[in-house]
Each structure stands twice: as structure tokens, then as C-alpha cells.
Amino acid sequence: MKINQRLLDKKIVITGASSGIGEILAKKIASQGGFPILVARSRDKLVTIQKEIDQLYNQKSAIYPIDLTDNNKIDHLIPIIFNENKQVDGLINNAGVGVFDSIEDMNYDDLLEMFQLNVFAGIQLSQSILPYFRKTNANTQIVNVISQAAKISTPKSAAYASSKQAMLGFTNVLRLECKMSSISIMAVNLGPVRTNFFERADKDGTYKQNVERYMLDPERVADKIVTHLFTSKREINMPLWMELGSIFYRLIPGVMEAVLRKQFDKK
């Protein structure tokens, strides 16, 4: 186990920790001396990951099975975590869901779920943890895993992109409000990542097939995030070419939409 002094004994809450990027983050943080606090819906999956962390890295962790679409449960989560663990140094809002549909075909229940999980849960948790972070006056951090969809609009992603745009806006304001404190705020804007996210978001597999060669490796994504934990890094944007595309999209949106129409329409 390679100890990272920045992570040593740091207790970090990770939502969406039962699979994908969240699971990998939990294991990488544990492997470098941190104490991951895993939050997800499935108790069975969390128990399995907790056992793996103990066996592989001889490192302790904590698990909190919770449905983050339930506002009432979210309200109590952070106080319970602090009461039981005495200390929390970081929050990684990683949980999210996506469903790709045209605006005409969009299901309202899917829309509500996306905003609850992608936006409101992260906002609630951030708001709940801030008073604790301010009291400690130590080096603490909130990381919001968002999406390049917050910066580049594409067909069949109205609900998903809107939720991510909202979360990016919230993150930028949160950073400004924490500027004079010891709380750092980092946004992670990702293109498509090779995880089980697409099992629901892209049921017929069209989008996944079209972007397969562009997909990010979740291990690489997690490495990048862990590298910048408890630093002053403002944003992580992956892949680089997509971030450059988003810059041009903001500067010349009409031209980009005309030139890259086929590239935008992958869903």
C-alpha cells in the first residue's frame, strides 16, 4: 500500500460508491491511506466493497446504504456520519443517473429522478456538510462529479444536460462563497466513461456503440481525481479534446453546431 500524505487518515464521503467511478475511488483512496465512507442504495454491494477494502488494503471504511432520491433521508445523513465517525474531511458527490430521450418522448418521472439525484442530492449534502467543514477550519474539500454535457448540448440529452448544467452552476457559486475559507471546491467534467451508467441511459446501445472508441477508462478518471484531492485544483476536464470543443462551442455555437452536427447526434 502506497501512502499518500494528503490522504492519510482523511475521511471522505463518496456517493454512488457501489459501482463505477465511485467504487474505484473508494478503493484508490483506501489504498493510499484514506478512510472512504461509502454511500449508495445497495447494502449488499457496499458490504462486498467494504470487505474487499479490508482484505486488499487492511484499511477501515464505513458504509451508509441510502436512497438519495429520498430528501428526508438525505437531511439526516451527514449528521449521522459525523456523529459516528467524529471527523469528515471530504465529500465527493458522484451519484448520478441519465436517461437519453428526445424532449417529445421524455418521461417526466425520469426528469424528476435525474434532477433529484444529479442536482438536489448533491446540493443538500453540500449544504449539510458546510457548517461542519467551517467549524474544523482544516483543509476540507467538496468534489462534484458532473459532465461535459454541462458545457456542450447534444440531442436527446435535454433533461440530463440541464441537470448537469445546474450542478456546474451550483459548484461555481459554491466555490466563490468558500473562497475565503479552507474549503476547496472542485468540479469534474467528464465525457462518456466506460461504466454501467449506459445500461439505463442508453437502453438500445446506440450511443455506447457510437462513442465506444472515445470512452474514458474509469480507472484513469479515478486516478486523476485522487491526484487532485485536497489541492487547489478548480476543475478536471476529460477528455481534453472535448473540453477544447466546449470552449469553441461557447465562442461560436452556430458554427460548431453546423460543422459538428453528425458528431453531436450520437444518441
C-alpha positions in Angstrom: 0.0 0.0 0.0 1.5 3.3 -1.1 0.6 6.0 1.5 -0.3 9.5 0.2 0.3 12.0 2.9 -2.5 14.2 1.5 -5.0 11.4 2.0 -3.6 9.8 5.2 -6.4 9.3 7.7 -8.7 11.6 5.7 -12.3 10.6 5.9 -14.1 11.1 2.6 -17.8 10.6 1.8 -18.3 9.1 -1.6 -21.8 8.9 -3.1 -22.6 6.4 -5.8 -19.9 4.2 -4.3 -21.4 0.8 -5.1 -20.1 0.7 -8.7 -18.2 2.5 -11.5 -16.1 5.6 -10.6 -17.4 5.7 -7.0 -16.3 2.2 -6.2 -12.9 2.7 -7.8 -12.4 6.0 -6.0 -13.2 4.3 -2.7 -10.6 1.6 -3.3 -7.9 4.0 -4.5 -8.4 6.3 -1.5 -8.2 3.3 0.8 -5.1 2.1 -0.9 -3.3 5.4 -0.2 -4.2 5.6 3.5 -7.6 7.3 3.4 -10.8 6.3 5.1 -13.6 6.0 2.5 -17.2 6.5 3.7 -19.3 4.7 1.1 -22.8 5.9 0.3 -25.2 4.1 -2.2 -28.5 2.4 -2.4 -27.4 -1.2 -2.3 -26.4 -2.5 1.1 -25.2 -5.8 -0.3 -22.8 -4.1 -2.8 -21.5 -1.8 -0.2 -20.8 -4.7 2.2 -18.9 -6.5 -0.5 -16.8 -3.5 -1.3 -16.1 -2.8 2.3 -14.8 -6.4 2.7 -12.6 -6.0 -0.3 -11.1 -2.8 1.0 -10.3 -4.5 4.3 -8.8 -7.6 2.7 -6.8 -5.8 -0.1 -5.6 -2.8 1.8 -6.1 -3.6 5.5 -7.9 -0.4 5.7 -11.1 0.5 7.5 -14.1 2.1 5.8 -17.7 2.9 6.6 -20.9 2.2 4.7 -24.3 4.0 4.6 -27.0 2.4 2.4 -29.4 5.2 1.5 -31.7 6.1 -1.4 -30.5 9.6 -2.4 -33.8 10.3 -4.1 -35.4 10.5 -0.7 -35.0 14.0 0.6 -35.9 13.2 4.2 -33.1 10.5 4.4 -30.5 12.9 2.9 -31.3 15.5 5.6 -30.2 13.1 8.4 -27.2 11.5 6.6 -24.4 14.0 7.2 -25.2 14.5 11.0 -25.3 10.7 11.4 -21.9 10.3 9.6 -20.3 13.0 11.7 -21.7 11.5 14.9 -20.5 8.0 14.1 -17.1 9.0 12.6 -16.3 12.2 14.5 -14.5 13.6 11.5 -15.1 14.1 7.8 -12.6 15.8 5.5 -14.1 15.5 2.1 -17.3 14.9 0.1 -17.4 13.5 -3.4 -20.8 13.9 -5.0 -20.5 11.2 -7.6 -24.0 9.6 -7.7 -25.9 10.3 -10.8 -28.3 8.9 -13.4 -29.1 9.6 -17.0 -31.9 8.7 -19.5 -31.4 9.8 -23.1 -34.7 10.7 -24.9 -35.9 13.5 -27.2 -37.8 16.3 -25.5 -41.1 15.0 -27.0 -40.5 11.5 -25.7 -39.1 12.4 -22.3 -40.7 10.8 -19.3 -41.5 13.3 -16.5 -40.7 10.8 -13.8 -37.2 10.3 -15.4 -36.8 14.0 -15.4 -37.6 14.3 -11.7 -35.3 11.5 -10.8 -32.4 13.0 -12.8 -32.7 16.3 -11.1 -33.1 14.8 -7.7 -30.0 12.6 -8.0 -27.9 14.7 -10.2 -28.6 18.1 -8.6 -30.7 18.2 -5.4 -29.0 15.4 -3.6 -25.6 17.0 -4.2 -26.8 20.4 -3.1 -28.4 19.0 0.0 -25.3 17.1 1.0 -23.0 20.1 0.3 -25.3 22.4 2.3 -25.5 20.0 5.2 -21.7 19.4 5.4 -20.6 23.0 5.1 -21.2 24.0 8.7 -19.1 21.1 9.9 -16.3 22.0 7.5 -16.3 25.6 8.6 -16.0 24.6 12.3 -13.0 22.4 11.7 -11.1 25.2 9.9 -9.0 22.4 8.4 -8.2 21.6 4.8 -11.5 20.2 3.5 -13.0 19.7 0.1 -16.2 19.1 -1.9 -15.8 17.4 -5.3 -18.8 17.4 -7.7 -18.6 14.8 -10.5 -20.5 16.5 -13.3 -20.3 16.0 -17.1 -19.1 17.7 -20.3 -22.8 17.7 -21.0 -22.9 20.7 -18.8 -20.9 22.6 -21.4 -21.9 21.0 -24.7 -25.6 20.5 -25.6 -26.5 17.4 -27.8 -29.8 16.0 -29.0 -31.7 13.6 -26.7 -30.0 14.9 -23.6 -32.2 17.8 -22.6 -33.0 16.6 -19.1 -29.6 15.1 -18.4 -27.7 18.1 -19.7 -30.0 20.5 -17.9 -29.3 18.7 -14.6 -25.6 18.8 -15.2 -25.7 22.5 -16.2 -27.5 23.2 -12.9 -24.9 21.3 -10.9 -22.0 23.1 -12.6 -23.6 26.4 -11.9 -24.1 25.5 -8.2 -20.5 24.3 -8.0 -19.1 27.6 -9.4 -21.2 29.7 -6.9 -20.2 27.4 -4.0 -16.5 27.9 -4.9 -17.0 31.7 -4.8 -18.7 31.5 -1.4 -16.0 29.3 0.0 -13.1 31.4 -1.4 -12.1 32.9 1.9 -12.2 29.6 3.8 -10.2 26.4 4.0 -12.8 24.6 1.9 -11.8 23.8 -1.7 -14.3 23.1 -4.4 -13.6 21.0 -7.5 -15.7 20.2 -10.5 -15.1 17.1 -12.5 -16.5 17.3 -16.1 -16.3 14.1 -17.9 -17.1 12.8 -21.3 -18.6 9.2 -21.7 -17.0 6.8 -19.2 -16.9 3.0 -19.6 -19.2 2.1 -16.7 -22.7 0.6 -16.2 -24.2 4.1 -16.5 -25.3 3.3 -20.0 -27.3 0.2 -19.1 -30.2 2.6 -18.3 -29.2 5.8 -20.1 -28.8 4.1 -23.5 -31.1 1.1 -23.5 -30.7 0.2 -27.1 -26.9 0.7 -27.0 -26.8 3.2 -29.9 -24.9 5.9 -28.1 -22.4 3.5 -26.5 -21.7 1.9 -29.8 -21.1 5.3 -31.5 -18.8 6.6 -28.8 -17.1 3.3 -27.7 -13.7 4.4 -29.0 -13.9 7.8 -27.2 -14.9 6.3 -23.8 -12.8 7.2 -20.8 -11.3 4.5 -18.7 -12.8 4.8 -15.2 -9.5 3.8 -13.6 -7.8 6.7 -15.3 -10.6 9.1 -14.3 -10.4 8.0 -10.6 -6.6 8.4 -10.7 -7.0 11.9 -11.9 -9.5 12.8 -9.2 -7.4 11.2 -6.4 -4.3 13.1 -7.7 -6.1 16.4 -7.1 -7.9 15.7 -3.8 -7.2 18.4 -1.2 -5.4 20.6 -3.7 -6.5 24.0 -5.1 -7.5 22.4 -8.5 -10.6 24.2 -9.8 -11.7 21.8 -12.5 -10.8 18.5 -14.1 -12.0 18.2 -17.7 -11.7 14.9 -19.5 -11.1 14.2 -22.3 -9.0 17.3 -23.3 -10.4 17.4 -26.9 -13.9 17.6 -25.6 -13.1 20.4 -23.3 -11.4 22.3 -26.2 -14.6 21.6 -28.2 -16.7 23.1 -25.4 -14.6 26.3 -25.5 -15.2 26.7 -29.2 -18.8 25.9 -28.7 -19.2 28.8 -26.3 -17.4 31.1 -28.6 -19.0 30.1 -32.0 -22.0 27.9 -31.1 -23.7 28.3 -34.5 -20.7 27.3 -36.4 -19.9 24.4 -34.2 -23.5 23.1 -34.4 -23.3 23.3 -38.2 -19.9 21.8 -38.6 -20.2 19.1 -36.0 -23.9 18.2 -36.5 -23.1 14.5 -37.0 -20.8 14.3 -34.1 -23.4 15.9 -31.8 -26.1 13.4 -32.9 -24.7 10.2 -31.4 -27.7 9.1 -29.3 
